[in-house]
């Protein structure tokens, strides 16, 4: 036994839905064209025909069918019946639009024949809906074995019936004779007429009755949980009843027309019931927009038709073309008033307050920028930049709490004593805070501003947490480097000023004793060996001290050592200038001085050996926050094949020395020369920030 359950499929999207979207848009445009053209030519003689009234019903039905079909196609259940409804609605609306345009434009016979053929196709498809709809009910699927042959049979009958109607001798369309009553068209009509006169009287009723019987049988055999579309029986039966009244009842034209409007309105109502009952409204954004546009067009058309009918009833003759057009324009303006007001509000809000009304847009922008950031250090700057430029707040300052205390990572704009604190919390750990001041003229942040900034702080917290770990690691590394270089400096001084002179003095004493007893061969040889050993120890000591720190820094300060380096490497063809700012040059930590000297020495040696330059310029600038050094030359640059091979040992060494101190190293090489640039904190321990609250 089959299990009684329903399967809810996910909404579809993507390129596969583009044909359905295109058909929906064409249906809406066709309905709008028909309405505008008809309303502006109400007094035209060709439109003084009973078909004009029924055309409005056809357009309304076409919009309803397309709305139902688009919904079924978008939700991926009942796609076969959905495509049938969508295509039949589109062709029906298109046929009405091109018919009224062709009639008013007085097109030639060939074009008019094509228009009539389109009408035949439209009503044939609609006939398939009318006669074949019971075959899809109540579960939205055809019977497996004989369902498709039945649809083919219904389609053949519908085409024959419409051909018979349009090709009858004396048939007119909008008070113009149809061009199908002569030539080959008339011969086919002459063959159909003898038996269609009889068949047209009883076949439609027989097909409708057979379809309803099939639906009733399937209704009993279909489990209750699978009767997804049973509600469509209501507008269908009402439509059949309206057709019966139109053909057989002796009632006024207005009542016949109204009888068609009721089921036309109930098609979308039944659709809405199906979606609300099954909770299947989770469609993709594009499908929702198309369905919304279709529903809006349907409601506007229905409202206008109802209003026109009411005015015509209470004030006959008042529905002139101009009055109808003004009413239509008023309806359109009314429909567009609310979305226009929302748009104007968004524009003003965005101009004055940025994206605070749409904080998730700002969050998405921040996430995109964080995802493409080339370096982790960019995260604080990007967060502050989003607060200032996207939300248009006057300033932002980001501080993280590290092992060494609060540390400011980024700041933008002005932050005063009235700034509010937004804590950055990641996995329950308070990793820092964001300081944001209120807007000018405000004492505190607005509720929307506060909510938007908090969302940004929550979004940026994971990136800042990762950066804090990186900063803690970097700080520990910097402290190790600082301690290492300071200890090297102390050890070099101790060895150079203590052990070195002691060994030299001891060797002098040994040499003096050796000179005094040179005639004693037995004592002379051991003393000479001792003196030679002390000399080797002194050489090894010098080698060790030279490795601990540059010898130039031991005998001079950093500015003098750099100038001596430039003078030593300069030659006849190469001129080297060294500039240091400020003057007097401040005393730097040992690690910074060693890094500056080593990088400058390596870069200038590369200029001498490889660049073939005439001039090299080395500059070192010190501020309260950073040391910036730059060595540039006017040589030939690094060849492309060497750049592709990657950096050599010297370049890697310079980059590592910069990164050890938390700095950055860049190299730019062109045919006009090479620029080496290194920037690192003046004090690797970093600059601390106050609370700022």
GIZI-V236191 format. One record per helix or strand of 3 or more residues. SS is the DSSP state (@ for helix, = for strand). FROM is the first residue (numbers start at 0). LEN is the number of residues. If there is no record, write none. Layout:
BEGIN
ss	from	len
SS	FROM	LEN
SS	FROM	LEN
END
This chain:
BEGIN
ss	from	len
@	14	25
@	44	3
@	49	26
@	78	27
@	108	28
@	146	20
@	183	38
@	223	3
@	231	17
@	252	26
@	284	30
@	320	33
@	355	16
@	377	13
=	394	8
=	404	9
=	419	7
=	428	8
@	446	70
@	520	28
@	550	5
@	557	12
=	574	7
@	589	22
=	614	8
=	625	8
@	639	6
@	648	12
=	663	7
=	672	9
END
